[in-house]
Amino acid sequence: VRRGAESIDVPVRLAGEPVRVGIRWRQDDAEPGVMILSDVISGSTAHEAGLHVADRIISVGGRSFEDEQEFRALFQNAGRRPELL
């Protein structure tokens, strides 16, 4: 809405996938079976839990993983508050 103008609808297409708990991660071939946090969204569940950029995740719900595909599967099935180590 702008002053002196009619309101208009503007379609917005979001890029990427939703960030479920507020983290993004990356892999490093030098650390197999580890996901390294590359972003922690301020105010997110992850931020409130005390996670920081460069933290390492080695298990989800007590289960280790070998690659990003396995990590994603564990993470998606872990529920609202996944236990990360």
C-alpha positions as CSV (number, residue, x, y, z in Angstrom):
1,V,0.0,0.0,0.0
2,R,1.3,3.4,-1.0
3,R,0.0,6.8,0.0
4,G,-2.4,8.1,-2.6
5,A,-2.4,4.9,-4.6
6,E,-4.5,1.8,-4.7
7,S,-3.2,-1.3,-3.1
8,I,-2.0,-4.0,-5.5
9,D,-1.1,-7.6,-5.1
10,V,2.4,-8.5,-6.0
11,P,3.2,-12.2,-6.4
12,V,6.5,-13.1,-4.7
13,R,8.4,-16.3,-5.5
14,L,10.8,-17.3,-2.8
15,A,14.1,-18.8,-3.8
16,G,15.4,-22.0,-2.3
17,E,13.8,-24.3,0.2
18,P,12.4,-23.3,3.6
19,V,14.8,-23.3,6.5
20,R,13.1,-25.6,9.0
21,V,15.1,-24.9,12.2
22,G,17.2,-22.0,11.0
23,I,20.5,-23.6,9.8
24,R,22.3,-24.1,6.5
25,W,25.3,-26.4,6.3
26,R,28.1,-27.6,4.1
27,Q,30.3,-30.6,3.7
28,D,34.0,-30.8,3.7
29,D,35.7,-33.8,2.1
30,A,38.4,-33.6,4.9
31,E,35.7,-34.4,7.5
32,P,33.5,-37.3,6.3
33,G,30.3,-37.9,8.3
34,V,30.2,-34.3,9.5
35,M,28.0,-31.3,8.5
36,I,29.5,-27.9,9.2
37,L,27.0,-25.1,9.9
38,S,27.5,-22.3,7.4
39,D,24.6,-20.1,8.6
40,V,22.4,-19.9,11.7
41,I,19.4,-17.6,11.3
42,S,19.1,-15.0,14.0
43,G,16.0,-15.7,16.2
44,S,15.5,-19.2,14.8
45,T,15.2,-22.4,16.9
46,A,18.8,-23.2,16.1
47,H,19.9,-19.7,17.3
48,E,17.9,-20.0,20.5
49,A,19.5,-23.5,21.1
50,G,22.9,-21.9,21.0
51,L,24.2,-23.2,17.6
52,H,26.8,-21.1,15.8
53,V,28.4,-20.9,12.4
54,A,31.2,-23.4,12.1
55,D,29.7,-25.8,14.6
56,R,29.9,-29.5,13.5
57,I,27.0,-32.0,13.5
58,I,28.1,-35.6,13.8
59,S,24.7,-37.2,14.6
60,V,21.0,-36.6,14.4
61,G,18.8,-38.3,17.0
62,G,21.7,-40.4,18.1
63,R,22.4,-41.8,14.6
64,S,25.5,-41.0,12.6
65,F,25.4,-40.4,8.8
66,E,27.9,-40.8,6.0
67,D,26.8,-38.1,3.6
68,E,24.5,-35.2,3.1
69,Q,21.7,-37.3,1.6
70,E,21.6,-39.5,4.8
71,F,21.9,-36.4,7.0
72,R,18.9,-34.9,5.3
73,A,16.8,-38.0,5.7
74,L,17.7,-38.3,9.4
75,F,17.0,-34.6,9.9
76,Q,13.7,-34.7,8.1
77,N,12.5,-37.6,10.2
78,A,13.7,-36.3,13.5
79,G,10.6,-34.3,14.4
80,R,10.3,-30.7,15.5
81,R,13.3,-30.5,17.8
82,P,15.9,-32.9,16.5
83,E,18.7,-33.9,18.9
84,L,22.0,-32.9,17.2
85,L,25.4,-33.8,18.4
